[in-house]
Structures are given as structure tokens and as C-alpha cells.
Amino acid sequence: MLTIAIVEDQAVIREGLAFLIDNTPGFKCVGRYRTMEIALHEIPTALPEVALIDIGLPGMSGIEGIRILKERHPDILLLTLTVYDDDERIFDAICAGASGYILKKTPPAKLLEYIDEARSGGAPMSPEIARKVMELFRKTPPPKKADHNLTAHEARLVRMLVDGHTCKSAAADLGVTVHAITWHLRNVYEKLHVHSKTEAVSKALREGLV
């Protein structure tokens, strides 16, 4: 059972998402909150595996909330669910620790697929957002290459993440266990000072690690 929390100020959308989740086999809504402040206070009592977070919230923004949640609960997969598709918010959300960026116009069935993709180690993005992310990186000149003291194996693993591999597919390709990949990823995260695969990929591209 995949547990999900919702942070959305519009009651109709919030309750509609909760209904969709609770009426889909294998999914369960364990919390729905209208502000980030309420979510930060109440989420620790029922930690979800995934949180769907709106960006344009009253009070604290979803992006700032993502940053705080990622620091406090790094294992939660944080997915934005928003109407905003501008470059600045996309970049800020990913850098804050979002594991995916999804637009609210996404059909319900596709939204559930995106949530499941995040659980499987992916970084789901609406097609329009994925194109914008690619453009952002194309426009950003490559900085001086850094290595962060990554071992050859760790650097190879980072390249595989950039290429779209999940922990499972990387393990299969390298002929090792998923546990071994997870162990190496923890070392990579510590060296890069990040908390998720999405952040690791973003930093690798920004700093020319691949």
C-alpha cells in the first residue's frame, strides 16, 4: 500500500485527489492539508511515502516547504503538482529536493502512473516540463568539472542515474544487488551533499560530473 499526503489549498482539488487515491487499489491517502504550515506540523505523525505538493500556497510556498520536508524527512518522495510551468519555479523546486514536477492538468490515470514511477526510483515530469528542463541545461554553460572525490564506481553510477536508470535497472546492468546500489548511492549523496536521485542528477549536470 503506497501512502500519500496532499498539500493543496483548493478544497475541491484536494478532496478530489484524496478520493482518486483512496479509490485506487494499492494507494492510500494518509493526510490532506490546505497549507504548508499545517503539513509540516502534522506530517510527522503519519509519514507518507509520497507527498503531492502545490507550489502556490497561502503563507509558506510549496517550494520552501519541500526544502524543509527534505531536510527533516529525506525519505519522503516530494512531487510538485502545480499550474506553474515557468523556468524559475521548475529549477527552484528541483533544487529544493522535489523528486518530480507534475502539472495539474495531468489526467488522473497518468498522475497515478507518475506517483508509481517515483516509487520505482524515477523522476516523473509532465512532458512540457521535461522539455523545459532540457532547455535549461542546454542554456547553462558547463562549469569547471568537479569530481567531489567520487570513486570510479560511484562516478559510473551517477552517469547511469543521468541516463535514467533506477536502482533496480542499475543493479541488473552492473550485476550486483539493489542493496549494493543503495549503499553506494548513500555515499554519493553524502559526497555531493544531496538527498535524492533527482538532486544528484541535477548537481551532476550543473557541475559537469558526467
C-alpha positions as CSV (number, residue, x, y, z in Angstrom):
1,M,0.0,0.0,0.0
2,L,1.6,3.3,-1.2
3,T,0.8,6.0,1.3
4,I,0.4,9.6,0.0
5,A,-0.1,13.0,1.6
6,I,-1.6,16.0,-0.3
7,V,-0.8,19.7,0.3
8,E,-3.3,21.8,-1.7
9,D,-5.2,24.9,-0.6
10,Q,-8.1,24.4,-3.0
11,A,-10.6,22.1,-1.3
12,V,-12.2,20.8,-4.5
13,I,-8.8,19.7,-5.9
14,R,-7.6,18.4,-2.5
15,E,-10.7,16.3,-1.9
16,G,-10.8,15.1,-5.5
17,L,-7.2,13.9,-5.3
18,A,-7.9,12.1,-2.0
19,F,-10.9,10.4,-3.5
20,L,-8.9,9.3,-6.5
21,I,-6.1,7.9,-4.3
22,D,-8.3,6.2,-1.8
23,N,-10.4,4.5,-4.5
24,T,-7.3,3.1,-6.4
25,P,-6.1,-0.3,-5.3
26,G,-2.6,-0.1,-3.7
27,F,-2.9,3.6,-2.9
28,K,-3.9,5.3,0.3
29,C,-4.2,9.0,1.3
30,V,-2.9,9.4,4.8
31,G,-3.1,13.2,5.1
32,R,-4.5,16.2,3.3
33,Y,-3.5,19.7,4.2
34,R,-4.5,23.2,3.0
35,T,-1.3,24.9,4.0
36,M,2.4,24.0,4.2
37,E,2.5,25.1,7.8
38,I,-0.2,22.6,8.8
39,A,1.5,19.9,6.7
40,L,4.9,20.5,8.4
41,H,3.2,20.2,11.8
42,E,1.1,17.1,11.2
43,I,3.0,15.0,8.6
44,P,5.5,13.7,11.3
45,T,2.6,11.9,13.0
46,A,1.8,9.8,9.8
47,L,4.8,9.9,7.5
48,P,3.7,9.2,3.9
49,E,5.9,7.7,1.2
50,V,4.9,10.3,-1.3
51,A,3.7,13.9,-0.9
52,L,1.9,15.8,-3.6
53,I,2.6,19.5,-3.1
54,D,1.1,22.6,-4.7
55,I,3.6,25.4,-5.2
56,G,1.2,28.5,-4.9
57,L,0.0,28.0,-1.4
58,P,-1.1,30.7,1.1
59,G,1.6,31.5,3.6
60,M,4.7,29.4,3.1
61,S,5.3,28.4,-0.6
62,G,5.4,24.8,-1.6
63,I,9.0,25.2,-2.7
64,E,10.1,26.3,0.7
65,G,8.0,23.5,2.2
66,I,9.7,21.0,0.0
67,R,13.1,22.2,1.2
68,I,12.1,21.9,4.8
69,L,10.5,18.5,4.4
70,K,13.5,17.2,2.5
71,E,15.8,18.2,5.4
72,R,13.5,16.7,8.1
73,H,12.3,13.6,6.3
74,P,14.7,12.8,3.4
75,D,13.0,9.5,2.6
76,I,9.7,11.1,1.5
77,L,9.3,11.5,-2.2
78,L,8.1,15.0,-2.9
79,L,6.3,15.7,-6.1
80,T,5.0,19.1,-7.1
81,L,1.5,19.3,-8.5
82,T,1.0,22.7,-9.9
83,V,-0.2,25.0,-12.6
84,Y,3.1,26.8,-12.8
85,D,5.4,25.9,-15.7
86,D,8.0,28.8,-15.7
87,D,11.7,28.1,-15.7
88,E,12.4,29.7,-12.3
89,R,9.9,27.7,-10.3
90,I,10.9,24.4,-12.0
91,F,14.5,25.0,-11.3
92,D,13.9,26.1,-7.7
93,A,11.6,23.1,-7.0
94,I,14.1,20.6,-8.2
95,C,17.0,22.2,-6.3
96,A,14.8,22.3,-3.2
97,G,14.5,18.5,-3.4
98,A,11.5,17.7,-5.5
99,S,11.6,14.2,-7.0
100,G,9.2,15.2,-9.8
101,Y,7.3,18.1,-11.3
102,I,3.8,17.4,-12.5
103,L,1.2,19.8,-13.9
104,K,-2.3,19.9,-12.5
105,K,-3.8,19.3,-16.0
106,T,-2.4,15.8,-15.9
107,P,-5.1,13.1,-16.4
108,P,-5.9,11.1,-13.2
109,A,-4.7,7.8,-14.6
110,K,-1.4,9.4,-15.7
111,L,-1.0,11.1,-12.3
112,L,-1.2,7.7,-10.6
113,E,1.4,6.4,-13.1
114,Y,3.7,9.3,-12.2
115,I,3.3,8.5,-8.5
116,D,4.2,4.9,-9.1
117,E,7.1,5.9,-11.2
118,A,8.5,8.0,-8.4
119,R,8.2,5.0,-6.0
120,S,10.2,2.9,-8.5
121,G,13.1,5.4,-8.5
122,G,12.1,7.6,-11.4
123,A,11.8,11.4,-11.6
124,P,8.4,11.9,-13.2
125,M,7.8,15.2,-15.1
126,S,5.0,16.3,-17.4
127,P,6.3,16.3,-21.0
128,E,6.2,20.1,-21.2
129,I,8.3,20.3,-18.0
130,A,10.8,17.7,-19.2
131,R,11.4,19.8,-22.4
132,K,11.9,22.9,-20.3
133,V,14.4,21.2,-18.1
134,M,16.4,20.0,-21.1
135,E,16.4,23.6,-22.4
136,L,17.5,24.9,-19.1
137,F,20.6,22.6,-19.1
138,R,21.3,23.4,-22.7
139,K,21.4,27.1,-22.0
140,T,23.6,26.7,-18.9
141,P,27.3,26.7,-19.8
142,P,29.2,23.8,-18.3
143,P,31.1,24.8,-15.3
144,K,34.6,23.7,-14.4
145,K,34.5,20.0,-13.9
146,A,34.5,18.7,-10.3
147,D,34.6,15.2,-9.1
148,H,33.7,15.5,-5.3
149,N,36.2,12.6,-4.7
150,L,33.8,10.1,-6.2
151,T,35.3,6.7,-6.8
152,A,35.2,5.3,-10.4
153,H,32.3,3.1,-9.4
154,E,30.4,6.0,-7.9
155,A,31.0,8.2,-10.9
156,R,29.7,5.4,-13.2
157,L,26.6,5.1,-11.0
158,V,26.0,8.9,-11.3
159,R,26.2,8.6,-15.1
160,M,23.7,5.8,-15.0
161,L,21.3,7.9,-13.0
162,V,21.6,10.7,-15.5
163,D,20.9,8.2,-18.2
164,G,17.6,7.4,-16.5
165,H,18.5,4.2,-14.6
166,T,16.6,3.2,-11.5
167,C,18.3,1.4,-8.6
168,K,16.8,-1.8,-9.9
169,S,17.9,-1.4,-13.5
170,A,21.4,-0.2,-12.4
171,A,21.8,-3.3,-10.3
172,A,20.8,-5.5,-13.1
173,D,23.2,-3.8,-15.6
174,L,26.1,-4.0,-13.2
175,G,25.4,-7.5,-12.0
176,V,25.0,-6.5,-8.3
177,T,22.2,-6.4,-5.8
178,V,19.8,-3.4,-5.3
179,H,21.1,-3.2,-1.7
180,A,24.7,-2.7,-3.0
181,I,23.5,0.1,-5.3
182,T,21.6,1.7,-2.4
183,W,24.7,1.6,-0.3
184,H,26.8,3.3,-3.0
185,L,24.1,5.9,-3.5
186,R,24.2,6.9,0.1
187,N,27.9,7.5,-0.3
188,V,27.3,9.5,-3.5
189,Y,24.6,11.6,-1.7
190,E,27.0,12.4,1.2
191,K,29.8,13.4,-1.1
192,L,27.5,15.6,-3.3
193,H,25.6,17.0,-0.3
194,V,22.2,16.0,-1.8
195,H,19.3,13.9,-0.5
196,S,17.7,12.3,-3.6
197,K,18.5,10.9,-7.1
198,T,16.8,14.0,-8.6
199,E,19.2,16.3,-6.7
200,A,22.2,14.1,-7.6
201,V,21.3,14.2,-11.3
202,S,20.7,18.0,-11.2
203,K,24.1,18.6,-9.5
204,A,25.9,16.2,-11.8
205,L,24.7,18.1,-14.8
206,R,25.3,21.6,-13.3
207,E,28.8,20.8,-12.2
208,G,29.9,18.7,-15.2
209,L,30.3,15.4,-13.4
210,V,29.2,13.5,-16.5
